[in-house]
Amino acid sequence: MKFCTHCGKELIDEAVVCTNCGCAVNGANSIKGADADDDVPNGGLNILSFFIPLVGFVLYCTMQGRTPRKANQIGVFALVGFIINIVFLVVLTM
């Protein structure tokens, strides 16, 4: 299994160019600067990001370069948590 060294998306084994970001594939089987096992989403960090979106945003920014798949998952949970918090605030103030 290959991953793009730029965006972290999974690639087919014969890929020469990433279909997601267009960067050339240099034949590495792991994400730049991280083992493939290190870049799996973490449930605890996702839950933390959901309940405290600011923490999720900071984690997303700091982890994006090393572990892009984990960072993207954290970013999604932080964004969903932020949106739900805004909806609750609007409903409670009515």
PyMOL Python script that loads the backbone (N, CA, C, O; Angstrom):
from pymol import cmd

cmd.read_pdbstr("""\
ATOM      1  N   MET A   1       0.848  -1.166   0.000  1.00  0.00           N
ATOM      2  CA  MET A   1       0.000   0.000   0.000  1.00  0.00           C
ATOM      3  C   MET A   1       0.897   1.233   0.000  1.00  0.00           C
ATOM      4  O   MET A   1       1.809   1.347   0.819  1.00  0.00           O
ATOM      5  N   LYS A   2       0.634   2.153  -0.921  1.00  0.00           N
ATOM      6  CA  LYS A   2       1.422   3.381  -1.046  1.00  0.00           C
ATOM      7  C   LYS A   2       0.582   4.584  -0.657  1.00  0.00           C
ATOM      8  O   LYS A   2      -0.640   4.588  -0.805  1.00  0.00           O
ATOM      9  N   PHE A   3       1.259   5.595  -0.159  1.00  0.00           N
ATOM     10  CA  PHE A   3       0.613   6.845   0.204  1.00  0.00           C
ATOM     11  C   PHE A   3       1.374   7.992  -0.437  1.00  0.00           C
ATOM     12  O   PHE A   3       2.593   7.930  -0.595  1.00  0.00           O
ATOM     13  N   CYS A   4       0.654   9.029  -0.801  1.00  0.00           N
ATOM     14  CA  CYS A   4       1.273  10.218  -1.369  1.00  0.00           C
ATOM     15  C   CYS A   4       2.112  10.910  -0.291  1.00  0.00           C
ATOM     16  O   CYS A   4       1.667  11.076   0.844  1.00  0.00           O
ATOM     17  N   THR A   5       3.314  11.303  -0.658  1.00  0.00           N
ATOM     18  CA  THR A   5       4.194  11.972   0.315  1.00  0.00           C
ATOM     19  C   THR A   5       3.783  13.416   0.551  1.00  0.00           C
ATOM     20  O   THR A   5       4.264  14.040   1.497  1.00  0.00           O
ATOM     21  N   HIS A   6       2.904  13.964  -0.286  1.00  0.00           N
ATOM     22  CA  HIS A   6       2.484  15.355  -0.124  1.00  0.00           C
ATOM     23  C   HIS A   6       1.163  15.479   0.632  1.00  0.00           C
ATOM     24  O   HIS A   6       1.070  16.235   1.599  1.00  0.00           O
ATOM     25  N   CYS A   7       0.135  14.734   0.193  1.00  0.00           N
ATOM     26  CA  CYS A   7      -1.189  14.901   0.806  1.00  0.00           C
ATOM     27  C   CYS A   7      -1.604  13.734   1.690  1.00  0.00           C
ATOM     28  O   CYS A   7      -2.552  13.867   2.463  1.00  0.00           O
ATOM     29  N   GLY A   8      -0.917  12.584   1.600  1.00  0.00           N
ATOM     30  CA  GLY A   8      -1.217  11.449   2.464  1.00  0.00           C
ATOM     31  C   GLY A   8      -2.309  10.527   1.975  1.00  0.00           C
ATOM     32  O   GLY A   8      -2.639   9.558   2.659  1.00  0.00           O
ATOM     33  N   LYS A   9      -2.882  10.793   0.817  1.00  0.00           N
ATOM     34  CA  LYS A   9      -3.947   9.936   0.298  1.00  0.00           C
ATOM     35  C   LYS A   9      -3.371   8.603  -0.174  1.00  0.00           C
ATOM     36  O   LYS A   9      -2.233   8.525  -0.637  1.00  0.00           O
ATOM     37  N   GLU A  10      -4.190   7.553  -0.043  1.00  0.00           N
ATOM     38  CA  GLU A  10      -3.777   6.230  -0.476  1.00  0.00           C
ATOM     39  C   GLU A  10      -3.704   6.178  -1.996  1.00  0.00           C
ATOM     40  O   GLU A  10      -4.562   6.733  -2.683  1.00  0.00           O
ATOM     41  N   LEU A  11      -2.671   5.505  -2.525  1.00  0.00           N
ATOM     42  CA  LEU A  11      -2.456   5.397  -3.958  1.00  0.00           C
ATOM     43  C   LEU A  11      -2.498   3.936  -4.378  1.00  0.00           C
ATOM     44  O   LEU A  11      -2.263   3.041  -3.566  1.00  0.00           O
ATOM     45  N   ILE A  12      -2.798   3.701  -5.645  1.00  0.00           N
ATOM     46  CA  ILE A  12      -2.649   2.348  -6.171  1.00  0.00           C
ATOM     47  C   ILE A  12      -1.163   2.099  -6.368  1.00  0.00           C
ATOM     48  O   ILE A  12      -0.393   3.047  -6.525  1.00  0.00           O
ATOM     49  N   ASP A  13      -0.748   0.838  -6.363  1.00  0.00           N
ATOM     50  CA  ASP A  13       0.674   0.511  -6.398  1.00  0.00           C
ATOM     51  C   ASP A  13       1.376   0.978  -7.668  1.00  0.00           C
ATOM     52  O   ASP A  13       2.573   1.266  -7.634  1.00  0.00           O
ATOM     53  N   GLU A  14       0.659   1.061  -8.786  1.00  0.00           N
ATOM     54  CA  GLU A  14       1.272   1.439 -10.055  1.00  0.00           C
ATOM     55  C   GLU A  14       1.268   2.943 -10.302  1.00  0.00           C
ATOM     56  O   GLU A  14       1.724   3.385 -11.357  1.00  0.00           O
ATOM     57  N   ALA A  15       0.774   3.730  -9.374  1.00  0.00           N
ATOM     58  CA  ALA A  15       0.614   5.168  -9.575  1.00  0.00           C
ATOM     59  C   ALA A  15       1.950   5.868  -9.764  1.00  0.00           C
ATOM     60  O   ALA A  15       2.926   5.576  -9.073  1.00  0.00           O
ATOM     61  N   VAL A  16       1.975   6.796 -10.714  1.00  0.00           N
ATOM     62  CA  VAL A  16       3.143   7.635 -10.957  1.00  0.00           C
ATOM     63  C   VAL A  16       2.876   9.048 -10.459  1.00  0.00           C
ATOM     64  O   VAL A  16       3.796   9.771 -10.079  1.00  0.00           O
ATOM     65  N   VAL A  17       1.577   9.436 -10.466  1.00  0.00           N
ATOM     66  CA  VAL A  17       1.146  10.755 -10.017  1.00  0.00           C
ATOM     67  C   VAL A  17      -0.046  10.565  -9.084  1.00  0.00           C
ATOM     68  O   VAL A  17      -0.902   9.717  -9.336  1.00  0.00           O
ATOM     69  N   CYS A  18      -0.104  11.345  -8.016  1.00  0.00           N
ATOM     70  CA  CYS A  18      -1.228  11.281  -7.085  1.00  0.00           C
ATOM     71  C   CYS A  18      -2.469  11.848  -7.759  1.00  0.00           C
ATOM     72  O   CYS A  18      -2.428  12.946  -8.314  1.00  0.00           O
ATOM     73  N   THR A  19      -3.577  11.104  -7.715  1.00  0.00           N
ATOM     74  CA  THR A  19      -4.819  11.563  -8.333  1.00  0.00           C
ATOM     75  C   THR A  19      -5.485  12.656  -7.509  1.00  0.00           C
ATOM     76  O   THR A  19      -6.358  13.360  -8.016  1.00  0.00           O
ATOM     77  N   ASN A  20      -5.087  12.812  -6.245  1.00  0.00           N
ATOM     78  CA  ASN A  20      -5.697  13.830  -5.387  1.00  0.00           C
ATOM     79  C   ASN A  20      -5.021  15.189  -5.551  1.00  0.00           C
ATOM     80  O   ASN A  20      -5.698  16.197  -5.754  1.00  0.00           O
ATOM     81  N   CYS A  21      -3.695  15.224  -5.464  1.00  0.00           N
ATOM     82  CA  CYS A  21      -2.997  16.520  -5.476  1.00  0.00           C
ATOM     83  C   CYS A  21      -2.137  16.733  -6.713  1.00  0.00           C
ATOM     84  O   CYS A  21      -1.697  17.857  -6.955  1.00  0.00           O
ATOM     85  N   GLY A  22      -1.878  15.686  -7.512  1.00  0.00           N
ATOM     86  CA  GLY A  22      -1.106  15.831  -8.735  1.00  0.00           C
ATOM     87  C   GLY A  22       0.396  15.772  -8.564  1.00  0.00           C
ATOM     88  O   GLY A  22       1.128  15.945  -9.538  1.00  0.00           O
ATOM     89  N   CYS A  23       0.878  15.534  -7.356  1.00  0.00           N
ATOM     90  CA  CYS A  23       2.320  15.459  -7.130  1.00  0.00           C
ATOM     91  C   CYS A  23       2.861  14.124  -7.633  1.00  0.00           C
ATOM     92  O   CYS A  23       2.161  13.111  -7.623  1.00  0.00           O
ATOM     93  N   ALA A  24       4.108  14.140  -8.070  1.00  0.00           N
ATOM     94  CA  ALA A  24       4.754  12.927  -8.539  1.00  0.00           C
ATOM     95  C   ALA A  24       4.997  11.976  -7.375  1.00  0.00           C
ATOM     96  O   ALA A  24       5.348  12.399  -6.273  1.00  0.00           O
ATOM     97  N   VAL A  25       4.806  10.692  -7.634  1.00  0.00           N
ATOM     98  CA  VAL A  25       5.042   9.660  -6.624  1.00  0.00           C
ATOM     99  C   VAL A  25       6.483   9.204  -6.776  1.00  0.00           C
ATOM    100  O   VAL A  25       6.910   8.832  -7.869  1.00  0.00           O
ATOM    101  N   ASN A  26       7.232   9.230  -5.680  1.00  0.00           N
ATOM    102  CA  ASN A  26       8.641   8.871  -5.759  1.00  0.00           C
ATOM    103  C   ASN A  26       8.932   7.454  -5.297  1.00  0.00           C
ATOM    104  O   ASN A  26      10.085   7.141  -4.999  1.00  0.00           O
ATOM    105  N   GLY A  27       7.941   6.597  -5.227  1.00  0.00           N
ATOM    106  CA  GLY A  27       8.152   5.192  -4.916  1.00  0.00           C
ATOM    107  C   GLY A  27       8.223   4.855  -3.448  1.00  0.00           C
ATOM    108  O   GLY A  27       8.391   3.683  -3.112  1.00  0.00           O
ATOM    109  N   ALA A  28       8.105   5.821  -2.551  1.00  0.00           N
ATOM    110  CA  ALA A  28       8.145   5.531  -1.122  1.00  0.00           C
ATOM    111  C   ALA A  28       6.820   4.919  -0.692  1.00  0.00           C
ATOM    112  O   ALA A  28       5.758   5.318  -1.169  1.00  0.00           O
ATOM    113  N   ASN A  29       6.891   3.948   0.213  1.00  0.00           N
ATOM    114  CA  ASN A  29       5.685   3.280   0.679  1.00  0.00           C
ATOM    115  C   ASN A  29       5.126   3.875   1.956  1.00  0.00           C
ATOM    116  O   ASN A  29       4.155   3.353   2.503  1.00  0.00           O
ATOM    117  N   SER A  30       5.704   4.933   2.433  1.00  0.00           N
ATOM    118  CA  SER A  30       5.174   5.557   3.641  1.00  0.00           C
ATOM    119  C   SER A  30       5.108   7.056   3.456  1.00  0.00           C
ATOM    120  O   SER A  30       5.709   7.610   2.535  1.00  0.00           O
ATOM    121  N   ILE A  31       4.385   7.696   4.323  1.00  0.00           N
ATOM    122  CA  ILE A  31       4.228   9.142   4.276  1.00  0.00           C
ATOM    123  C   ILE A  31       5.508   9.785   4.768  1.00  0.00           C
ATOM    124  O   ILE A  31       6.129   9.298   5.713  1.00  0.00           O
ATOM    125  N   LYS A  32       5.900  10.859   4.141  1.00  0.00           N
ATOM    126  CA  LYS A  32       7.132  11.551   4.477  1.00  0.00           C
ATOM    127  C   LYS A  32       7.162  11.930   5.955  1.00  0.00           C
ATOM    128  O   LYS A  32       6.267  12.618   6.446  1.00  0.00           O
ATOM    129  N   GLY A  33       8.189  11.481   6.654  1.00  0.00           N
ATOM    130  CA  GLY A  33       8.374  11.857   8.044  1.00  0.00           C
ATOM    131  C   GLY A  33       7.540  11.064   9.032  1.00  0.00           C
ATOM    132  O   GLY A  33       7.555  11.381  10.222  1.00  0.00           O
ATOM    133  N   ALA A  34       6.817  10.051   8.592  1.00  0.00           N
ATOM    134  CA  ALA A  34       5.983   9.279   9.514  1.00  0.00           C
ATOM    135  C   ALA A  34       5.844   7.857   9.017  1.00  0.00           C
ATOM    136  O   ALA A  34       5.831   7.602   7.812  1.00  0.00           O
ATOM    137  N   ASP A  35       5.741   6.947   9.943  1.00  0.00           N
ATOM    138  CA  ASP A  35       5.429   5.573   9.577  1.00  0.00           C
ATOM    139  C   ASP A  35       3.960   5.488   9.224  1.00  0.00           C
ATOM    140  O   ASP A  35       3.155   6.289   9.702  1.00  0.00           O
ATOM    141  N   ALA A  36       3.603   4.519   8.387  1.00  0.00           N
ATOM    142  CA  ALA A  36       2.191   4.364   8.007  1.00  0.00           C
ATOM    143  C   ALA A  36       1.343   4.038   9.230  1.00  0.00           C
ATOM    144  O   ALA A  36       0.181   4.441   9.294  1.00  0.00           O
ATOM    145  N   ASP A  37       1.904   3.310  10.210  1.00  0.00           N
ATOM    146  CA  ASP A  37       1.156   2.962  11.417  1.00  0.00           C
ATOM    147  C   ASP A  37       0.919   4.180  12.308  1.00  0.00           C
ATOM    148  O   ASP A  37      -0.029   4.192  13.093  1.00  0.00           O
ATOM    149  N   ASP A  38       1.755   5.191  12.198  1.00  0.00           N
ATOM    150  CA  ASP A  38       1.629   6.386  13.022  1.00  0.00           C
ATOM    151  C   ASP A  38       0.556   7.337  12.503  1.00  0.00           C
ATOM    152  O   ASP A  38       0.114   8.226  13.231  1.00  0.00           O
ATOM    153  N   ASP A  39       0.136   7.160  11.257  1.00  0.00           N
ATOM    154  CA  ASP A  39      -0.804   8.092  10.644  1.00  0.00           C
ATOM    155  C   ASP A  39      -2.221   7.527  10.564  1.00  0.00           C
ATOM    156  O   ASP A  39      -2.922   7.743   9.576  1.00  0.00           O
ATOM    157  N   VAL A  40      -2.634   6.816  11.588  1.00  0.00           N
ATOM    158  CA  VAL A  40      -4.010   6.333  11.650  1.00  0.00           C
ATOM    159  C   VAL A  40      -4.793   7.235  12.592  1.00  0.00           C
ATOM    160  O   VAL A  40      -4.255   7.679  13.606  1.00  0.00           O
ATOM    161  N   PRO A  41      -6.065   7.516  12.272  1.00  0.00           N
ATOM    162  CA  PRO A  41      -6.856   8.392  13.141  1.00  0.00           C
ATOM    163  C   PRO A  41      -6.922   7.878  14.569  1.00  0.00           C
ATOM    164  O   PRO A  41      -6.988   6.671  14.802  1.00  0.00           O
ATOM    165  N   ASN A  42      -6.904   8.801  15.524  1.00  0.00           N
ATOM    166  CA  ASN A  42      -6.902   8.472  16.934  1.00  0.00           C
ATOM    167  C   ASN A  42      -8.246   8.887  17.535  1.00  0.00           C
ATOM    168  O   ASN A  42      -8.598  10.066  17.514  1.00  0.00           O
ATOM    169  N   GLY A  43      -8.985   7.933  18.063  1.00  0.00           N
ATOM    170  CA  GLY A  43     -10.311   8.204  18.610  1.00  0.00           C
ATOM    171  C   GLY A  43     -10.298   9.212  19.742  1.00  0.00           C
ATOM    172  O   GLY A  43     -11.178  10.071  19.808  1.00  0.00           O
ATOM    173  N   GLY A  44      -9.331   9.129  20.627  1.00  0.00           N
ATOM    174  CA  GLY A  44      -9.258  10.052  21.754  1.00  0.00           C
ATOM    175  C   GLY A  44      -9.035  11.486  21.317  1.00  0.00           C
ATOM    176  O   GLY A  44      -9.677  12.402  21.832  1.00  0.00           O
ATOM    177  N   LEU A  45      -8.127  11.688  20.368  1.00  0.00           N
ATOM    178  CA  LEU A  45      -7.884  13.042  19.867  1.00  0.00           C
ATOM    179  C   LEU A  45      -9.086  13.566  19.091  1.00  0.00           C
ATOM    180  O   LEU A  45      -9.375  14.762  19.124  1.00  0.00           O
ATOM    181  N   ASN A  46      -9.791  12.672  18.390  1.00  0.00           N
ATOM    182  CA  ASN A  46     -10.990  13.088  17.661  1.00  0.00           C
ATOM    183  C   ASN A  46     -12.077  13.565  18.616  1.00  0.00           C
ATOM    184  O   ASN A  46     -12.722  14.583  18.364  1.00  0.00           O
ATOM    185  N   ILE A  47     -12.281  12.847  19.696  1.00  0.00           N
ATOM    186  CA  ILE A  47     -13.299  13.230  20.679  1.00  0.00           C
ATOM    187  C   ILE A  47     -12.909  14.536  21.359  1.00  0.00           C
ATOM    188  O   ILE A  47     -13.753  15.410  21.554  1.00  0.00           O
ATOM    189  N   LEU A  48     -11.644  14.674  21.720  1.00  0.00           N
ATOM    190  CA  LEU A  48     -11.163  15.916  22.320  1.00  0.00           C
ATOM    191  C   LEU A  48     -11.391  17.091  21.370  1.00  0.00           C
ATOM    192  O   LEU A  48     -11.819  18.164  21.794  1.00  0.00           O
ATOM    193  N   SER A  49     -11.108  16.886  20.099  1.00  0.00           N
ATOM    194  CA  SER A  49     -11.292  17.938  19.098  1.00  0.00           C
ATOM    195  C   SER A  49     -12.756  18.298  18.917  1.00  0.00           C
ATOM    196  O   SER A  49     -13.083  19.455  18.652  1.00  0.00           O
ATOM    197  N   PHE A  50     -13.641  17.318  19.057  1.00  0.00           N
ATOM    198  CA  PHE A  50     -15.069  17.567  18.912  1.00  0.00           C
ATOM    199  C   PHE A  50     -15.584  18.450  20.047  1.00  0.00           C
ATOM    200  O   PHE A  50     -16.331  19.399  19.808  1.00  0.00           O
ATOM    201  N   PHE A  51     -15.186  18.138  21.282  1.00  0.00           N
ATOM    202  CA  PHE A  51     -15.685  18.882  22.433  1.00  0.00           C
ATOM    203  C   PHE A  51     -14.948  20.197  22.665  1.00  0.00           C
ATOM    204  O   PHE A  51     -15.520  21.127  23.235  1.00  0.00           O
ATOM    205  N   ILE A  52     -13.707  20.291  22.240  1.00  0.00           N
ATOM    206  CA  ILE A  52     -12.932  21.526  22.377  1.00  0.00           C
ATOM    207  C   ILE A  52     -12.327  21.839  21.002  1.00  0.00           C
ATOM    208  O   ILE A  52     -11.173  21.501  20.742  1.00  0.00           O
ATOM    209  N   PRO A  53     -13.100  22.480  20.130  1.00  0.00           N
ATOM    210  CA  PRO A  53     -12.652  22.712  18.756  1.00  0.00           C
ATOM    211  C   PRO A  53     -11.352  23.510  18.635  1.00  0.00           C
ATOM    212  O   PRO A  53     -10.598  23.306  17.684  1.00  0.00           O
ATOM    213  N   LEU A  54     -11.078  24.405  19.569  1.00  0.00           N
ATOM    214  CA  LEU A  54      -9.826  25.166  19.505  1.00  0.00           C
ATOM    215  C   LEU A  54      -8.619  24.236  19.627  1.00  0.00           C
ATOM    216  O   LEU A  54      -7.625  24.412  18.922  1.00  0.00           O
ATOM    217  N   VAL A  55      -8.702  23.257  20.510  1.00  0.00           N
ATOM    218  CA  VAL A  55      -7.631  22.266  20.647  1.00  0.00           C
ATOM    219  C   VAL A  55      -7.494  21.480  19.343  1.00  0.00           C
ATOM    220  O   VAL A  55      -6.384  21.206  18.886  1.00  0.00           O
ATOM    221  N   GLY A  56      -8.632  21.122  18.751  1.00  0.00           N
ATOM    222  CA  GLY A  56      -8.606  20.403  17.483  1.00  0.00           C
ATOM    223  C   GLY A  56      -7.940  21.200  16.380  1.00  0.00           C
ATOM    224  O   GLY A  56      -7.189  20.643  15.579  1.00  0.00           O
ATOM    225  N   PHE A  57      -8.204  22.494  16.328  1.00  0.00           N
ATOM    226  CA  PHE A  57      -7.578  23.346  15.322  1.00  0.00           C
ATOM    227  C   PHE A  57      -6.064  23.411  15.520  1.00  0.00           C
ATOM    228  O   PHE A  57      -5.306  23.338  14.553  1.00  0.00           O
ATOM    229  N   VAL A  58      -5.630  23.546  16.755  1.00  0.00           N
ATOM    230  CA  VAL A  58      -4.191  23.591  17.042  1.00  0.00           C
ATOM    231  C   VAL A  58      -3.534  22.257  16.679  1.00  0.00           C
ATOM    232  O   VAL A  58      -2.461  22.234  16.076  1.00  0.00           O
ATOM    233  N   LEU A  59      -4.178  21.150  17.047  1.00  0.00           N
ATOM    234  CA  LEU A  59      -3.641  19.835  16.687  1.00  0.00           C
ATOM    235  C   LEU A  59      -3.573  19.667  15.174  1.00  0.00           C
ATOM    236  O   LEU A  59      -2.587  19.153  14.645  1.00  0.00           O
ATOM    237  N   TYR A  60      -4.613  20.098  14.487  1.00  0.00           N
ATOM    238  CA  TYR A  60      -4.630  20.007  13.023  1.00  0.00           C
ATOM    239  C   TYR A  60      -3.439  20.756  12.425  1.00  0.00           C
ATOM    240  O   TYR A  60      -2.735  20.228  11.564  1.00  0.00           O
ATOM    241  N   CYS A  61      -3.220  21.981  12.886  1.00  0.00           N
ATOM    242  CA  CYS A  61      -2.127  22.793  12.342  1.00  0.00           C
ATOM    243  C   CYS A  61      -0.752  22.196  12.629  1.00  0.00           C
ATOM    244  O   CYS A  61       0.137  22.255  11.779  1.00  0.00           O
ATOM    245  N   THR A  62      -0.571  21.630  13.804  1.00  0.00           N
ATOM    246  CA  THR A  62       0.740  21.099  14.162  1.00  0.00           C
ATOM    247  C   THR A  62       1.010  19.721  13.564  1.00  0.00           C
ATOM    248  O   THR A  62       2.169  19.351  13.380  1.00  0.00           O
ATOM    249  N   MET A  63      -0.032  18.957  13.259  1.00  0.00           N
ATOM    250  CA  MET A  63       0.159  17.587  12.780  1.00  0.00           C
ATOM    251  C   MET A  63       0.057  17.455  11.258  1.00  0.00           C
ATOM    252  O   MET A  63       0.356  16.388  10.722  1.00  0.00           O
ATOM    253  N   GLN A  64      -0.351  18.494  10.557  1.00  0.00           N
ATOM    254  CA  GLN A  64      -0.618  18.403   9.126  1.00  0.00           C
ATOM    255  C   GLN A  64       0.605  17.965   8.326  1.00  0.00           C
ATOM    256  O   GLN A  64       0.466  17.190   7.380  1.00  0.00           O
ATOM    257  N   GLY A  65       1.770  18.427   8.670  1.00  0.00           N
ATOM    258  CA  GLY A  65       2.969  18.086   7.907  1.00  0.00           C
ATOM    259  C   GLY A  65       3.455  16.667   8.125  1.00  0.00           C
ATOM    260  O   GLY A  65       3.931  16.024   7.189  1.00  0.00           O
ATOM    261  N   ARG A  66       3.342  16.167   9.358  1.00  0.00           N
ATOM    262  CA  ARG A  66       3.876  14.840   9.680  1.00  0.00           C
ATOM    263  C   ARG A  66       2.881  13.720   9.463  1.00  0.00           C
ATOM    264  O   ARG A  66       3.237  12.671   8.926  1.00  0.00           O
ATOM    265  N   THR A  67       1.647  13.923   9.869  1.00  0.00           N
ATOM    266  CA  THR A  67       0.632  12.873   9.786  1.00  0.00           C
ATOM    267  C   THR A  67      -0.654  13.455   9.202  1.00  0.00           C
ATOM    268  O   THR A  67      -1.586  13.767   9.943  1.00  0.00           O
ATOM    269  N   PRO A  68      -0.709  13.602   7.882  1.00  0.00           N
ATOM    270  CA  PRO A  68      -1.840  14.308   7.273  1.00  0.00           C
ATOM    271  C   PRO A  68      -3.188  13.607   7.424  1.00  0.00           C
ATOM    272  O   PRO A  68      -4.206  14.282   7.575  1.00  0.00           O
ATOM    273  N   ARG A  69      -3.227  12.293   7.388  1.00  0.00           N
ATOM    274  CA  ARG A  69      -4.527  11.611   7.537  1.00  0.00           C
ATOM    275  C   ARG A  69      -5.087  11.810   8.937  1.00  0.00           C
ATOM    276  O   ARG A  69      -6.275  12.086   9.099  1.00  0.00           O
ATOM    277  N   LYS A  70      -4.243  11.673   9.943  1.00  0.00           N
ATOM    278  CA  LYS A  70      -4.681  11.883  11.326  1.00  0.00           C
ATOM    279  C   LYS A  70      -5.106  13.331  11.530  1.00  0.00           C
ATOM    280  O   LYS A  70      -6.119  13.598  12.176  1.00  0.00           O
ATOM    281  N   ALA A  71      -4.339  14.259  10.983  1.00  0.00           N
ATOM    282  CA  ALA A  71      -4.663  15.678  11.119  1.00  0.00           C
ATOM    283  C   ALA A  71      -5.980  16.021  10.434  1.00  0.00           C
ATOM    284  O   ALA A  71      -6.776  16.788  10.976  1.00  0.00           O
ATOM    285  N   ASN A  72      -6.219  15.466   9.258  1.00  0.00           N
ATOM    286  CA  ASN A  72      -7.476  15.744   8.559  1.00  0.00           C
ATOM    287  C   ASN A  72      -8.669  15.234   9.355  1.00  0.00           C
ATOM    288  O   ASN A  72      -9.697  15.908   9.427  1.00  0.00           O
ATOM    289  N   GLN A  73      -8.548  14.062   9.950  1.00  0.00           N
ATOM    290  CA  GLN A  73      -9.638  13.517  10.757  1.00  0.00           C
ATOM    291  C   GLN A  73      -9.900  14.407  11.977  1.00  0.00           C
ATOM    292  O   GLN A  73     -11.051  14.671  12.323  1.00  0.00           O
ATOM    293  N   ILE A  74      -8.836  14.861  12.618  1.00  0.00           N
ATOM    294  CA  ILE A  74      -8.971  15.759  13.770  1.00  0.00           C
ATOM    295  C   ILE A  74      -9.634  17.064  13.340  1.00  0.00           C
ATOM    296  O   ILE A  74     -10.493  17.590  14.048  1.00  0.00           O
ATOM    297  N   GLY A  75      -9.240  17.584  12.186  1.00  0.00           N
ATOM    298  CA  GLY A  75      -9.827  18.812  11.679  1.00  0.00           C
ATOM    299  C   GLY A  75     -11.317  18.680  11.408  1.00  0.00           C
ATOM    300  O   GLY A  75     -12.082  19.606  11.677  1.00  0.00           O
ATOM    301  N   VAL A  76     -11.733  17.542  10.878  1.00  0.00           N
ATOM    302  CA  VAL A  76     -13.157  17.304  10.618  1.00  0.00           C
ATOM    303  C   VAL A  76     -13.938  17.293  11.925  1.00  0.00           C
ATOM    304  O   VAL A  76     -14.993  17.921  12.019  1.00  0.00           O
ATOM    305  N   PHE A  77     -13.437  16.590  12.932  1.00  0.00           N
ATOM    306  CA  PHE A  77     -14.122  16.531  14.219  1.00  0.00           C
ATOM    307  C   PHE A  77     -14.188  17.914  14.867  1.00  0.00           C
ATOM    308  O   PHE A  77     -15.205  18.267  15.464  1.00  0.00           O
ATOM    309  N   ALA A  78     -13.118  18.697  14.758  1.00  0.00           N
ATOM    310  CA  ALA A  78     -13.124  20.048  15.334  1.00  0.00           C
ATOM    311  C   ALA A  78     -14.137  20.934  14.619  1.00  0.00           C
ATOM    312  O   ALA A  78     -14.844  21.708  15.263  1.00  0.00           O
ATOM    313  N   LEU A  79     -14.212  20.831  13.311  1.00  0.00           N
ATOM    314  CA  LEU A  79     -15.160  21.641  12.546  1.00  0.00           C
ATOM    315  C   LEU A  79     -16.605  21.269  12.879  1.00  0.00           C
ATOM    316  O   LEU A  79     -17.448  22.147  13.062  1.00  0.00           O
ATOM    317  N   VAL A  80     -16.886  19.978  12.955  1.00  0.00           N
ATOM    318  CA  VAL A  80     -18.239  19.530  13.311  1.00  0.00           C
ATOM    319  C   VAL A  80     -18.591  19.986  14.727  1.00  0.00           C
ATOM    320  O   VAL A  80     -19.704  20.455  14.967  1.00  0.00           O
ATOM    321  N   GLY A  81     -17.666  19.854  15.652  1.00  0.00           N
ATOM    322  CA  GLY A  81     -17.909  20.310  17.020  1.00  0.00           C
ATOM    323  C   GLY A  81     -18.171  21.799  17.085  1.00  0.00           C
ATOM    324  O   GLY A  81     -19.039  22.243  17.837  1.00  0.00           O
ATOM    325  N   PHE A  82     -17.430  22.581  16.303  1.00  0.00           N
ATOM    326  CA  PHE A  82     -17.621  24.033  16.272  1.00  0.00           C
ATOM    327  C   PHE A  82     -19.001  24.378  15.724  1.00  0.00           C
ATOM    328  O   PHE A  82     -19.699  25.219  16.292  1.00  0.00           O
ATOM    329  N   ILE A  83     -19.401  23.740  14.634  1.00  0.00           N
ATOM    330  CA  ILE A  83     -20.713  24.006  14.027  1.00  0.00           C
ATOM    331  C   ILE A  83     -21.836  23.649  14.992  1.00  0.00           C
ATOM    332  O   ILE A  83     -22.796  24.407  15.129  1.00  0.00           O
ATOM    333  N   ILE A  84     -21.729  22.508  15.659  1.00  0.00           N
ATOM    334  CA  ILE A  84     -22.767  22.098  16.610  1.00  0.00           C
ATOM    335  C   ILE A  84     -22.831  23.069  17.788  1.00  0.00           C
ATOM    336  O   ILE A  84     -23.920  23.382  18.268  1.00  0.00           O
ATOM    337  N   ASN A  85     -21.685  23.545  18.256  1.00  0.00           N
ATOM    338  CA  ASN A  85     -21.678  24.546  19.331  1.00  0.00           C
ATOM    339  C   ASN A  85     -22.385  25.827  18.899  1.00  0.00           C
ATOM    340  O   ASN A  85     -23.154  26.392  19.677  1.00  0.00           O
ATOM    341  N   ILE A  86     -22.146  26.288  17.697  1.00  0.00           N
ATOM    342  CA  ILE A  86     -22.803  27.499  17.188  1.00  0.00           C
ATOM    343  C   ILE A  86     -24.313  27.289  17.094  1.00  0.00           C
ATOM    344  O   ILE A  86     -25.086  28.169  17.475  1.00  0.00           O
ATOM    345  N   VAL A  87     -24.735  26.137  16.592  1.00  0.00           N
ATOM    346  CA  VAL A  87     -26.172  25.840  16.481  1.00  0.00           C
ATOM    347  C   VAL A  87     -26.817  25.849  17.867  1.00  0.00           C
ATOM    348  O   VAL A  87     -27.890  26.426  18.044  1.00  0.00           O
ATOM    349  N   PHE A  88     -26.179  25.218  18.841  1.00  0.00           N
ATOM    350  CA  PHE A  88     -26.733  25.211  20.204  1.00  0.00           C
ATOM    351  C   PHE A  88     -26.813  26.622  20.782  1.00  0.00           C
ATOM    352  O   PHE A  88     -27.797  26.954  21.441  1.00  0.00           O
ATOM    353  N   LEU A  89     -25.807  27.452  20.552  1.00  0.00           N
ATOM    354  CA  LEU A  89     -25.843  28.827  21.037  1.00  0.00           C
ATOM    355  C   LEU A  89     -26.988  29.615  20.410  1.00  0.00           C
ATOM    356  O   LEU A  89     -27.663  30.384  21.094  1.00  0.00           O
ATOM    357  N   VAL A  90     -27.202  29.428  19.138  1.00  0.00           N
ATOM    358  CA  VAL A  90     -28.292  30.136  18.460  1.00  0.00           C
ATOM    359  C   VAL A  90     -29.643  29.667  18.995  1.00  0.00           C
ATOM    360  O   VAL A  90     -30.529  30.485  19.243  1.00  0.00           O
ATOM    361  N   VAL A  91     -29.803  28.377  19.171  1.00  0.00           N
ATOM    362  CA  VAL A  91     -31.068  27.829  19.675  1.00  0.00           C
ATOM    363  C   VAL A  91     -31.311  28.273  21.108  1.00  0.00           C
ATOM    364  O   VAL A  91     -32.442  28.609  21.459  1.00  0.00           O
ATOM    365  N   LEU A  92     -30.289  28.284  21.936  1.00  0.00           N
ATOM    366  CA  LEU A  92     -30.466  28.674  23.334  1.00  0.00           C
ATOM    367  C   LEU A  92     -30.758  30.162  23.520  1.00  0.00           C
ATOM    368  O   LEU A  92     -31.405  30.545  24.495  1.00  0.00           O
ATOM    369  N   THR A  93     -30.294  30.995  22.605  1.00  0.00           N
ATOM    370  CA  THR A  93     -30.525  32.431  22.750  1.00  0.00           C
ATOM    371  C   THR A  93     -31.866  32.877  22.176  1.00  0.00           C
ATOM    372  O   THR A  93     -32.228  34.047  22.307  1.00  0.00           O
ATOM    373  N   MET A  94     -32.588  32.000  21.563  1.00  0.00           N
ATOM    374  CA  MET A  94     -33.905  32.370  20.988  1.00  0.00           C
ATOM    375  C   MET A  94     -34.976  32.323  22.033  1.00  0.00           C
ATOM    376  O   MET A  94     -36.139  32.601  21.739  1.00  0.00           O
TER     377      MET A  94
END
""", "prot")
cmd.dss("prot")
cmd.show_as("cartoon", "prot")
cmd.util.cbc("prot")
cmd.orient("prot")
